[in-house]
């Protein structure tokens, strides 16, 4: 359980997410998620899959810690994808407009 808890903390840190934010995005109470992060409990399969999705990784990576080392650009993309997954459709549309403007400015 300690490896899983350490992997949760590490991955959330890589993405710049607090425990409270991971819990919120996964639809869990902070207390329940805190039990996973502290190693006191392990999630069921459905919960593990939701947490992995929020952390933009796989359940296997969280359980084994065998994820490959990522380049900074890859990590930035994963952080963006994790943040985008938490947005409502109207906010997502605003982000798309901003990203398209940035891309057009680079061209």
C-alpha positions in Angstrom: 0.0 0.0 0.0 2.9 2.4 0.7 4.1 2.3 -2.9 0.6 3.1 -4.2 0.3 6.0 -1.7 3.7 7.3 -2.7 2.8 7.1 -6.3 -0.4 9.1 -5.7 1.5 11.8 -4.0 4.2 11.9 -6.6 1.8 12.0 -9.6 -0.4 14.7 -8.0 2.7 16.7 -7.3 3.9 16.4 -10.9 0.6 17.7 -12.1 0.5 20.5 -9.5 -2.7 19.1 -7.9 -3.6 19.2 -4.2 -5.1 16.2 -2.5 -8.4 18.2 -2.2 -8.4 18.9 -6.0 -7.7 15.3 -6.9 -10.5 14.2 -4.6 -12.9 16.7 -6.0 -12.2 15.8 -9.6 -12.5 12.0 -8.8 -15.8 12.6 -7.0 -14.4 11.5 -3.6 -14.5 13.1 -0.2 -11.2 14.6 0.9 -11.2 12.2 3.9 -11.6 9.1 1.7 -8.9 10.2 -0.7 -6.7 11.1 2.2 -6.9 7.5 3.4 -5.5 6.4 0.0 -2.7 9.0 0.1 -1.7 8.1 3.6 -1.7 4.3 2.8 -4.4 3.5 5.3 -6.8 2.1 2.6 -6.8 1.0 -1.0 -9.5 2.0 -3.5 -11.8 -0.5 -5.2 -11.2 -1.0 -9.0 -13.7 1.6 -10.2 -12.3 4.3 -7.8 -8.7 3.4 -8.8 -9.7 3.9 -12.5 -11.3 7.3 -11.7 -8.2 8.5 -9.7 -5.9 7.3 -12.5 -8.0 9.3 -15.0 -7.8 12.4 -12.9 -4.0 12.0 -12.6 -3.7 11.4 -16.4 -2.0 8.0 -15.8 -2.9 4.3 -15.7 -3.9 2.2 -12.7 -0.9 0.0 -13.4 1.5 3.0 -13.1 -0.1 4.0 -9.8 0.1 0.5 -8.4 3.6 -0.4 -9.7 5.4 2.9 -10.1 6.8 1.7 -13.5 5.8 4.8 -15.5 8.5 5.9 -17.9 10.3 9.2 -17.2 8.6 12.0 -19.1 10.0 15.0 -20.9 8.9 18.4 -19.5 6.8 19.0 -22.6 5.0 15.7 -22.1 4.3 16.5 -18.5 3.0 19.9 -19.4 0.6 18.3 -21.9 -0.5 15.9 -19.3 -1.1 18.7 -16.8 -3.2 20.5 -19.4 -5.2 17.4 -20.2 -5.9 16.7 -16.5 -7.0 20.3 -16.0 -9.2 20.3 -19.1 -11.0 17.1 -18.0 -12.2 19.0 -14.9 -13.7 21.9 -16.8 -17.4 22.5 -17.7 -18.2 22.7 -21.4 -18.5 26.5 -21.4 -15.1 27.0 -19.7 -13.6 24.4 -22.0 -14.8 26.5 -25.0 -13.1 29.6 -23.6 -9.8 27.6 -23.2 -10.0 26.3 -26.7 -10.4 29.9 -28.0 -7.4 31.0 -26.0 -5.2 28.1 -27.1 -6.2 28.7 -30.8 -5.2 32.4 -30.4 -1.9 31.4 -29.0 -1.2 28.9 -31.8 -2.2 31.4 -34.5 0.1 34.0 -32.9 3.0 31.5 -33.2 2.4 30.8 -36.9 
